[in-house]
């Protein structure tokens, strides 16, 4: 039979992780007892804001993106792509410069440009 030689020393608790929290609690209690509770409350509000601000920013960005992201087809080649409303881009397929307005893609053309749709004409050979 083996006897534990360390005895009571093996039952010591490791409180190193709790020392920070105990110190913080003691500091909070001390500041509250000498009339600086407003400082503690201000600090807690600041910590709460720091924790909640990223969540609010993420939700706000998602709301903005849902309202401004446009998915449409290129008017030249029909390739579907996405862009932010009110911006300019080039079609990833045909490199046509496009403007995003009112939820649709429009070609960027200089004033006076006339768009023409070509049609195929069958060839007839005339024999002499």
C-alpha positions, 0 to 999 in steps of 0.5 A: 500500500502506497502512502501519499507523501505530499499529504495536504499539499496535493489538495491546494487549489489553483486560483490564478485564473480567479485572481483577475476577477476577484481584483476587478470585483474588489476595485468595483466595490471600493469605487462604489463605496467611496461614491464613485459608482457613476464611474463604474456605471459609465465603464459598464456602459462603455463595455456594453457598447463595445460588445453590441456595436459590432452586432449593430454594424453587421445588421446595418450593413446587411440591411444596406446591402439588401437594399443596394445590391443589384443582380441583373443581366448584361444588356449586351451578352446576357451574363448575370452579375451583381453590383451596387446600385449607382456604380459603374462596372465592366461586364465580366464576360464581354467587358462592356462598360455598364452603369447600374441605375434603378436596379438594372444594368445600362450600357455606358455609351457616348451621347449620339450613339445609336444601338443597332440590332443586326439580323442575318440575311440569307444569301441567294445566288443568282445564276446567269 
